Amino acid sequence: MLDALKSQTPVFWINPYLKENPVKTHLYSSLSLEQVHMAKALMSRFEPLLATLFPELADKPSITSSLTTIETFQSSLITFVGGRIPGTWAIKNDHELPISGSVKARGGMYALLKYAEELAVKEGLVNPDQSYRQFASAPFLKLFSQHSLMVSSTGNLGLSIGIIGKRLGFNVIVHMSQDAKSWKVEKLKDLGVEVIQHKGTYSDAVAIGREMASKTAHCYFIDDENSQDLFMGYSIAGLELKEQLEAQDIIIDARHPLFIYLPCGVGGAPSGIAYTLKTCFGKYVHIFFAEPTAAPCMLLGLLTEEKEQVSIAKLGLTGKTIADGLAVGTPSALASDILAQTASGGYTVSDSIMQRLQYLLFASENITLEPSALVGFAGPYKLFYTKEGFEYLKSHNLLQHAESITHISWATGGSMVPHSVMHKDLEKGRCSDINTFD
C-alpha cells in the first residue's frame, strides 16, 4: 500500500481500526452528541443576524444545503466502469451553501460566531430579550473592530471566515499556501481581507499563522489542524443529513445501509460529519474519506498509525494537485484520531479522473463543482469494482442488500467559482481521452 501511495497509484483501503462503539478521544474530552446539538442551537440564535447581514438569506437564514438524487450521472458511469452501480445515489449539495459555498461554511461560521458571542457576553453587550440582530449594531461593530481573526487556508475556509468576519467588523488575516487558487486570493482581497501568501506547504502556512497570531494582541487563530470549534461546526452537518433522510422517508438499518463519501484534506470537515453520523446510525453507516493521489495525508497517517506525526513528504510527494482544498501534507491530530475510529476506509483519486468526473457530472446533471469535490464521486464505483471494495461488501454481508444501499457523495465548492475558471476546468474534462476508470 505504501508503494502504491508513493507511486500515486489509486488505492482503496479498508480501516482495520474501525469501532462500533461511541468515539472516545483524549483530544476532546467533552465530545458528545449533546455538544453537537448545542452547536446547532448557537447557529440558530444567529440566524436573524445572518438574515440582516446577507440579503440572500432573508427568506431562509439557515446554513443548510439540499439532498438530491443523481440518477442520470449514476447511469452515465456504466460505460466507464463496465457495469451498473447498485443502490440509490444522492449528492449533499454543500457547494450551494449560502455565503461561502463549501463544506467549510458551517465550521468557519460556527467558530467565528461562537467567538463573537463570547466577546459580546464578556463585555455585557448581549441583551437576552433581543434577537441576535443586535450583533449588527454599532456597539458590537466597535468591539469587533478591536479584534483580529487569523486563519490558515488553501481557500474555502479562508473565504468562510473572511466573508462573515468582515461583515461583523473584525480585522481578518488569512494565511494561504502556494496551492490556493488565484481567484480565491483575489476574492478575499476584494473583501478587505489581508492575505499573506506563503511559498511553502499548507502545513507551513498553518505553523506561521499560529505563531504570528500568538504574538498579535486581541487575535483569535482559527486552527484548521486542531480546532474543536471548527469540528463542532462541521458536526452539525451530520444532524442536518439525518433530518433530511427522515424527511425523505429514507430508512437506514441493516437491510438499508448508508454509504458516505467525504472529500478529505486536513480532515476537519469529514471527521466532524463522520462523528455525528456514526453516533446516530452506528454500524449501519459506512464512511469513506477520499483524497487525491498526490496528497493522501489522512490515509498515510492512519495506515502507518503515525497520524499527524507523518507527512506525505516521507513518500516523496509534494501534494501538487488540482484539488487545492485537499492539497495537504499532514492530517489533523483531532481529525485523524476520530476518523481512525469512524471511517470504514479511504481511497485516492487521480487529478485526471477528477476532471473527467467533473465534466460528466455537469453534462448529466448540470451541476458544477470544484475538482476537489469530485473525489467523493469515485467511491461508489470503487466499492463495487475494486477487489478491496467488493471484499468489504462481502465481509459485512452487504451484497444481498446492494440494491437497498443509499450512497451519498458530499459535494463542496463550486458556486463561487468564476465562470471563466469553471469553463476551462469543464473543457479539460470534456476533452479528456479517459474512457475507463481505475
C-alpha positions as CSV (number, residue, x, y, z in Angstrom):
1,M,0.0,0.0,0.0
2,L,2.8,2.4,0.8
3,D,4.5,1.7,-2.5
4,A,1.2,2.4,-4.3
5,L,0.8,5.7,-2.4
6,K,4.4,6.6,-3.3
7,S,3.8,6.0,-7.0
8,Q,0.4,7.8,-6.9
9,T,-1.4,4.6,-7.9
10,P,-5.1,4.9,-6.9
11,V,-5.9,2.7,-3.9
12,F,-8.9,1.6,-1.9
13,W,-8.1,1.0,1.8
14,I,-10.2,-0.8,4.5
15,N,-9.7,0.5,8.0
16,P,-8.8,-2.3,10.5
17,Y,-9.3,0.1,13.5
18,L,-13.0,0.8,12.9
19,K,-15.0,1.0,16.1
20,E,-18.7,0.2,16.6
21,N,-18.9,1.9,20.0
22,P,-19.2,5.7,20.5
23,V,-16.0,7.6,19.7
24,K,-13.5,8.2,22.5
25,T,-10.7,10.7,22.1
26,H,-8.2,12.2,24.6
27,L,-8.0,15.3,22.4
28,Y,-11.7,16.3,23.0
29,S,-12.8,15.2,26.5
30,S,-16.3,16.7,26.2
31,L,-17.2,15.2,22.9
32,S,-20.8,14.1,22.8
33,L,-23.9,14.3,20.6
34,E,-25.3,16.8,23.1
35,Q,-22.4,19.1,22.2
36,V,-23.4,18.9,18.6
37,H,-27.0,19.9,19.4
38,M,-25.6,22.8,21.4
39,A,-23.6,24.0,18.5
40,K,-26.6,23.8,16.3
41,A,-28.6,25.9,18.8
42,L,-25.9,28.6,18.7
43,M,-26.2,28.7,14.9
44,S,-29.9,29.0,15.2
45,R,-29.5,32.0,17.6
46,F,-27.5,33.8,14.9
47,E,-30.0,33.3,12.1
48,P,-31.7,36.7,12.5
49,L,-28.2,38.3,12.3
50,L,-27.3,36.4,9.1
51,A,-30.6,37.4,7.5
52,T,-29.7,41.0,8.3
53,L,-26.1,40.9,7.1
54,F,-26.8,38.9,3.9
55,P,-29.9,39.8,1.9
56,E,-29.8,36.5,0.1
57,L,-30.6,34.8,3.4
58,A,-33.7,37.0,4.1
59,D,-36.2,34.2,3.3
60,K,-34.0,31.3,4.6
61,P,-31.3,32.3,7.1
62,S,-30.2,28.8,8.0
63,I,-26.8,27.5,6.7
64,T,-28.1,24.3,5.1
65,S,-28.0,22.5,1.7
66,S,-30.3,20.1,-0.1
67,L,-30.0,16.4,-0.6
68,T,-30.9,15.3,-4.2
69,T,-30.5,12.1,-6.2
70,I,-28.3,11.9,-9.3
71,E,-29.8,9.0,-11.3
72,T,-28.6,10.3,-14.7
73,F,-25.0,10.6,-13.6
74,Q,-25.2,7.2,-12.0
75,S,-26.4,5.7,-15.3
76,S,-23.7,7.6,-17.3
77,L,-20.9,5.8,-15.4
78,I,-21.9,2.4,-16.7
79,T,-19.8,2.8,-19.8
80,F,-16.8,3.8,-17.8
81,V,-16.8,1.3,-15.0
82,G,-18.1,-1.7,-17.1
83,G,-21.3,-2.2,-15.2
84,R,-24.1,-0.6,-13.1
85,I,-23.7,0.7,-9.6
86,P,-26.5,-0.8,-7.4
87,G,-28.4,1.4,-5.0
88,T,-29.6,5.0,-4.9
89,W,-27.0,7.7,-5.3
90,A,-27.5,11.2,-3.9
91,I,-25.5,14.3,-3.5
92,K,-25.2,16.5,-0.4
93,N,-25.1,19.9,-2.1
94,D,-22.8,21.8,0.2
95,H,-21.4,23.6,-2.9
96,E,-24.7,25.6,-2.7
97,L,-24.3,26.6,0.9
98,P,-25.1,30.3,1.3
99,I,-22.4,32.9,1.8
100,S,-19.3,30.8,1.1
101,G,-20.4,27.8,-0.9
102,S,-18.5,24.9,0.6
103,V,-18.5,22.3,3.4
104,K,-16.2,24.7,5.2
105,A,-19.1,27.2,5.7
106,R,-20.6,25.6,8.8
107,G,-17.3,25.1,10.6
108,G,-15.9,28.5,9.8
109,M,-19.1,30.3,10.7
110,Y,-19.6,28.4,13.9
111,A,-16.1,29.0,15.2
112,L,-16.4,32.7,14.3
113,L,-19.9,33.3,15.7
114,K,-19.0,31.4,18.9
115,Y,-16.0,33.7,19.4
116,A,-18.1,36.8,18.7
117,E,-20.8,35.7,21.2
118,E,-18.1,35.1,23.9
119,L,-16.6,38.5,23.3
120,A,-20.0,40.2,23.4
121,V,-21.1,38.4,26.6
122,K,-17.8,39.2,28.3
123,E,-18.4,42.9,27.6
124,G,-22.0,42.8,28.7
125,L,-23.4,43.8,25.4
126,V,-25.8,40.9,24.8
127,N,-29.5,41.7,25.7
128,P,-31.2,38.3,26.2
129,D,-34.6,40.0,25.4
130,Q,-33.5,40.9,21.9
131,S,-32.8,38.8,18.8
132,Y,-29.2,38.5,17.7
133,R,-29.8,41.2,15.1
134,Q,-28.3,43.3,17.9
135,F,-24.8,42.0,16.8
136,A,-25.0,44.2,13.7
137,S,-25.4,47.4,15.9
138,A,-22.7,50.0,16.5
139,P,-21.5,48.8,20.0
140,F,-20.9,45.3,18.6
141,L,-19.1,46.5,15.5
142,K,-16.9,48.8,17.6
143,L,-16.0,45.9,19.8
144,F,-15.2,43.5,17.0
145,S,-13.1,46.1,15.2
146,Q,-10.7,46.0,18.1
147,H,-10.1,42.2,17.5
148,S,-8.5,40.2,14.7
149,L,-9.3,36.8,13.3
150,M,-6.5,34.8,11.7
151,V,-6.7,31.5,9.8
152,S,-4.5,29.5,7.5
153,S,-6.3,28.0,4.5
154,T,-5.9,26.7,1.0
155,G,-9.0,28.7,0.1
156,N,-12.5,27.7,1.2
157,L,-12.1,28.0,5.0
158,G,-10.5,31.4,4.4
159,L,-13.4,32.5,2.3
160,S,-15.9,31.4,5.0
161,I,-14.0,33.3,7.8
162,G,-13.2,36.3,5.6
163,I,-16.7,36.9,4.3
164,I,-18.6,36.9,7.6
165,G,-15.7,38.2,9.7
166,K,-15.5,41.4,7.6
167,R,-19.3,41.9,7.8
168,L,-19.1,41.7,11.6
169,G,-16.3,44.3,11.7
170,F,-13.4,42.1,12.6
171,N,-9.9,42.5,11.1
172,V,-9.3,39.3,9.2
173,I,-5.9,37.9,8.1
174,V,-5.7,34.8,6.0
175,H,-2.5,32.8,5.5
176,M,-2.7,30.9,2.2
177,S,-0.4,28.3,0.9
178,Q,1.0,28.2,-2.7
179,D,-1.8,25.8,-3.7
180,A,-4.6,28.4,-3.2
181,K,-6.4,29.3,-6.4
182,S,-5.7,32.9,-7.5
183,W,-9.4,33.7,-7.8
184,K,-9.9,32.9,-4.1
185,V,-7.0,35.1,-3.1
186,E,-8.4,38.0,-5.2
187,K,-11.9,37.4,-3.7
188,L,-10.6,37.8,-0.2
189,K,-8.6,40.9,-1.1
190,D,-11.7,42.5,-2.6
191,L,-13.5,42.0,0.7
192,G,-10.8,43.9,2.5
193,V,-9.2,40.8,4.0
194,E,-5.4,40.8,4.5
195,V,-4.0,37.9,2.6
196,I,-0.5,36.6,3.3
197,Q,0.7,34.1,0.8
198,H,3.5,31.6,1.5
199,K,5.7,29.7,-0.8
200,G,5.7,26.6,1.4
201,T,3.1,23.9,2.0
202,Y,-0.3,24.2,3.7
203,S,1.3,22.9,7.0
204,D,3.9,25.7,6.7
205,A,1.2,28.3,6.4
206,V,-0.6,26.9,9.5
207,A,2.6,27.0,11.6
208,I,3.4,30.5,10.5
209,G,-0.2,31.7,11.1
210,R,-0.3,30.1,14.5
211,E,3.0,31.7,15.6
212,M,2.0,35.2,14.2
213,A,-1.4,35.0,16.0
214,S,0.3,34.2,19.3
215,K,2.3,37.4,19.0
216,T,-0.7,39.6,18.0
217,A,-2.8,41.3,20.6
218,H,-6.6,40.5,20.7
219,C,-6.2,37.9,17.9
220,Y,-8.1,34.6,17.6
221,F,-6.4,32.0,15.5
222,I,-8.9,29.6,14.0
223,D,-6.7,26.5,13.8
224,D,-7.7,24.2,11.0
225,E,-5.5,21.4,12.3
226,N,-6.7,21.4,16.0
227,S,-9.8,23.5,16.5
228,Q,-12.6,21.9,18.5
229,D,-14.9,24.8,17.5
230,L,-14.4,24.1,13.8
231,F,-15.0,20.4,14.4
232,M,-18.3,21.1,16.2
233,G,-19.4,23.4,13.3
234,Y,-18.7,20.6,10.8
235,S,-20.5,18.1,13.1
236,I,-23.8,20.0,12.7
237,A,-23.9,18.8,9.1
238,G,-24.5,15.2,10.3
239,L,-27.6,16.2,12.2
240,E,-28.8,18.1,9.1
241,L,-28.4,15.0,6.9
242,K,-30.2,12.8,9.5
243,E,-33.2,15.1,9.4
244,Q,-33.2,15.1,5.6
245,L,-33.1,11.3,5.4
246,E,-36.0,11.1,7.8
247,A,-38.0,13.8,5.9
248,Q,-37.5,11.9,2.6
249,D,-38.5,8.6,4.3
250,I,-35.1,7.0,3.6
251,I,-34.7,4.1,6.0
252,I,-31.2,3.3,7.4
253,D,-30.9,-0.1,9.0
254,A,-29.3,-3.5,8.5
255,R,-31.1,-4.0,5.2
256,H,-30.8,-0.4,4.1
257,P,-27.2,0.6,4.7
258,L,-25.9,4.2,4.2
259,F,-22.6,4.8,2.5
260,I,-21.0,8.3,2.8
261,Y,-18.1,9.5,0.6
262,L,-16.2,12.6,2.0
263,P,-13.5,14.7,0.4
264,C,-10.6,14.9,2.8
265,G,-7.8,17.4,3.2
266,V,-6.6,18.0,6.8
267,G,-9.7,16.1,7.9
268,G,-11.7,18.6,9.9
269,A,-14.9,18.5,8.0
270,P,-15.1,14.8,7.2
271,S,-14.2,13.9,10.9
272,G,-17.0,16.1,12.2
273,I,-19.6,14.7,9.8
274,A,-18.4,11.2,10.4
275,Y,-18.6,11.6,14.2
276,T,-22.2,12.6,14.2
277,L,-23.4,10.1,11.6
278,K,-21.6,7.2,13.3
279,T,-23.1,8.3,16.6
280,C,-26.6,8.4,15.1
281,F,-26.5,5.4,12.8
282,G,-23.8,3.1,14.3
283,K,-22.9,0.1,12.2
284,Y,-25.5,0.9,9.6
285,V,-23.4,3.8,8.2
286,H,-20.2,3.2,6.2
287,I,-18.0,6.2,5.9
288,F,-15.1,6.5,3.4
289,F,-12.8,9.5,3.1
290,A,-11.4,10.4,-0.3
291,E,-8.1,12.1,-1.2
292,P,-6.1,13.0,-4.3
293,T,-3.3,10.5,-5.2
294,A,-0.9,13.4,-4.9
295,A,-1.9,14.2,-1.3
296,P,-3.0,11.1,0.6
297,C,-2.1,12.5,4.1
298,M,-5.0,11.0,6.1
299,L,-4.6,7.6,4.5
300,L,-0.9,7.7,5.2
301,G,-1.4,8.8,8.8
302,L,-4.0,6.0,9.5
303,L,-2.2,3.3,7.6
304,T,1.1,3.9,9.4
305,E,-0.7,4.7,12.7
306,E,1.5,7.8,12.9
307,K,-1.4,10.1,12.3
308,E,-0.3,13.8,12.5
309,Q,3.3,12.7,13.1
310,V,3.8,11.7,9.4
311,S,3.8,13.8,6.2
312,I,3.4,12.8,2.6
313,A,7.0,14.2,2.1
314,K,8.0,10.8,3.6
315,L,6.8,9.3,0.4
316,G,8.5,11.9,-1.8
317,L,5.1,13.6,-2.6
318,T,4.8,17.3,-3.0
319,G,1.0,17.5,-2.7
320,K,0.6,19.3,-6.0
321,T,-2.9,18.7,-7.2
322,I,-5.8,20.4,-9.0
323,A,-7.8,19.7,-5.8
324,D,-6.5,22.8,-4.0
325,G,-8.7,22.3,-1.0
326,L,-7.2,18.8,-0.4
327,A,-3.6,19.8,-1.0
328,V,-2.5,18.9,2.5
329,G,0.7,17.1,3.6
330,T,-0.2,16.3,7.2
331,P,-3.5,15.4,8.7
332,S,-5.1,17.0,11.8
333,A,-4.4,15.3,15.1
334,L,-8.1,15.5,16.2
335,A,-9.5,14.5,12.8
336,S,-7.2,11.5,12.4
337,D,-8.0,10.4,15.9
338,I,-11.7,10.4,15.1
339,L,-11.6,9.0,11.5
340,A,-9.4,6.1,12.8
341,Q,-12.5,5.0,14.8
342,T,-15.4,6.1,12.5
343,A,-14.2,5.6,8.9
344,S,-14.7,2.3,7.2
345,G,-11.8,3.2,4.9
346,G,-10.4,5.6,2.4
347,Y,-9.4,5.8,-1.2
348,T,-7.4,8.0,-3.6
349,V,-8.3,9.5,-7.0
350,S,-6.1,11.0,-9.7
351,D,-6.4,14.5,-11.0
352,S,-7.3,13.2,-14.4
353,I,-10.2,11.2,-13.1
354,M,-11.4,14.2,-11.0
355,Q,-11.5,16.3,-14.1
356,R,-13.4,13.7,-16.1
357,L,-15.9,13.2,-13.3
358,Q,-16.3,17.0,-13.1
359,Y,-17.3,17.1,-16.7
360,L,-19.6,14.0,-16.6
361,L,-21.5,15.4,-13.6
362,F,-22.0,18.7,-15.4
363,A,-23.0,17.0,-18.6
364,S,-25.5,14.7,-16.9
365,E,-26.9,16.7,-14.1
366,N,-25.9,20.3,-14.9
367,I,-24.0,20.5,-11.5
368,T,-20.8,22.5,-11.4
369,L,-18.3,21.6,-8.7
370,E,-14.7,22.4,-8.0
371,P,-12.3,19.5,-8.9
372,S,-11.6,18.7,-5.2
373,A,-15.3,17.8,-4.7
374,L,-15.2,15.1,-7.3
375,V,-13.1,12.7,-5.2
376,G,-16.3,11.9,-3.4
377,F,-17.9,10.7,-6.6
378,A,-15.4,7.9,-7.2
379,G,-16.5,6.0,-4.1
380,P,-19.5,4.0,-5.3
381,Y,-17.8,2.6,-8.3
382,K,-14.6,1.8,-6.3
383,L,-16.8,0.0,-3.8
384,F,-18.2,-2.4,-6.4
385,Y,-15.4,-2.6,-8.9
386,T,-12.3,-3.0,-6.9
387,K,-11.2,-6.2,-5.1
388,E,-11.0,-4.4,-1.8
389,G,-14.4,-2.7,-2.1
390,F,-16.1,-6.0,-3.1
391,E,-14.4,-7.8,-0.2
392,Y,-15.7,-5.2,2.2
393,L,-19.3,-5.7,1.0
394,K,-18.9,-9.4,1.2
395,S,-17.3,-9.5,4.7
396,H,-20.1,-7.2,6.0
397,N,-22.9,-9.3,4.4
398,L,-24.0,-6.4,2.3
399,L,-24.0,-7.9,-1.2
400,Q,-27.5,-9.2,-0.6
401,H,-28.6,-5.6,0.2
402,A,-26.7,-3.9,-2.6
403,E,-29.9,-2.6,-4.3
404,S,-31.0,-1.0,-1.0
405,I,-27.8,1.0,-0.4
406,T,-28.1,4.8,-0.2
407,H,-24.9,6.3,-1.5
408,I,-24.2,10.0,-0.6
409,S,-21.3,11.9,-2.2
410,W,-20.6,15.1,-0.2
411,A,-20.1,18.0,-2.6
412,T,-18.1,21.0,-1.6
413,G,-17.1,24.1,-3.5
414,G,-18.4,25.3,-6.9
415,S,-21.0,28.1,-6.6
416,M,-18.4,30.8,-6.1
417,V,-16.0,29.8,-8.9
418,P,-15.8,32.4,-11.6
419,H,-17.5,31.3,-14.8
420,S,-14.2,31.6,-16.8
421,V,-12.4,29.3,-14.4
422,M,-15.2,26.7,-14.3
423,H,-15.4,26.7,-18.1
424,K,-11.7,25.9,-18.5
425,D,-12.0,23.1,-16.0
426,L,-15.0,21.6,-17.7
427,E,-13.4,21.9,-21.1
428,K,-10.4,19.9,-19.8
429,G,-12.7,17.2,-18.6
430,R,-14.7,17.2,-21.8
431,C,-11.5,16.8,-23.9
432,S,-10.1,14.0,-21.7
433,D,-9.4,10.7,-23.5
434,I,-10.2,8.7,-20.4
435,N,-12.8,6.1,-21.3
436,T,-12.4,3.8,-18.3
437,F,-11.9,4.5,-14.6
438,D,-9.2,2.9,-12.4
